[in-house]
Amino acid sequence: MPQNSTHFCHGCRLHICNRTSKVLPLHLLFSDAPDRSPVADLHIDLEISSTRGLIQPETSATDTMFAGYDSPDWIIQWHNFAHLHIQSPHAHATFLPTISSWEIIDTLFHEVPAFLLSQQRQLVMHAAGLADKDGRGIFILGDSGAGKSTTTALLLSTEHFKILGDDLLLISGNGHIHPATPFIRLWPQPSLEQHLCRQNANLLASLPPKQLWHIPHQLTASHPCQLHTIWILTPIIDAPNSDLRPKVLTVHTADAILQLLQQTFVACFSRHIGRDLIPPSSQDFLLTRLQTMIQHVCIQRLIFPHHWLQEQPSLLLDFLTSHLPS
C-alpha cells in the first residue's frame, strides 16, 4: 500500500473467498499502527440474497489491497445487502448500511475500523481536520450537515493546508491528530464547485463526478500533527436577506468537553444503532482523554448563516480565513 495510505486502513486486505454462496466470507485485517501490527484479524460473513454483479469489472483476482481514499478503479457492487456482523476477540457489532456500493465500502473501511479502534481505547472522533503549513492542527467539530466537509474543501482551495480527514479522526494521547480517512464527502453543489474551480483549478482535476469526491495524495497530510485549534461549527438557518451577522465565541472547558463527548465515534454510533456502546469502564477514559486533549488549545464556536454553505461559499471562506490561528 502507499505509505501515505489512510491510518485506519493501514494494511487492510479484503479477501473474496467465495462469490457464489449466499453467505459470503470476507477476511479483513485492520491495523492502527505504522508498523501494521493488527488490531483485529476478522473473518466476516456477509449475508446476501444475490451475487449478480458482485465485482465490476470482472476480474480473476481474489485478493485485492484497498488503499482507502486511493481506491482501485473497480468497486464492489452488493445487491440486496442484508447486514454485516463483526466478531473479534475485542468487539462485536452489527452494521446496517443502505443498499449502496459506496455505503458498503464506507462501512468496511470507515465504520468498522473506527469501531474496533474505539474498543481498543483509542479516541476516534466524528470530526474534520486540517494541518497548516506550520504543522498545526485545526480540529473542526459539528453535527452532520454543519459544514465540516465544505469547510475542509474551502480551506484546501487556498493551498495553505493539508487534509487530515473530513469525517473521522484519531487523537493520540499526546494530542496529535492522525491522518485518517481523507476523502471529501460532498454532494455536488454547483456554487461550491464553481468557487473551488476559481480558487484552485487543480483541486478538481482529479475528482470524479461522483457523490464521493476523492482527494489526491498531494493534498493529504503524511504524518500526525499537534492539535492547536478547535472550531465548533454552528450554522444558523436564516433567510438569505436577514441581518444575521457571523461571530466567533470562546467556548468554556465544560461546554467543550460536552460537545466533544457527543462527537466521539462510540457516542455517534450508539445513537445510530440505538444502543449504548460505551461501557462504564470506558467513560472515565473518554473524559480523561478529552480533558487532556483540550489543554492549551484554542476552542471557538463559529456562528454563521446556514445558506453560506451552499449559496455563498466565498463569504464562508472569508469568515474562516479571518479567524485562522495566528
Summary of the structure (lengths in Angstrom):
residues: 326
radius of gyration: 19.9
end to end distance: 36.3
largest distance: 60.8
contacts: 982
relative contact order: 0.13
helix: 28%
strand: 32%
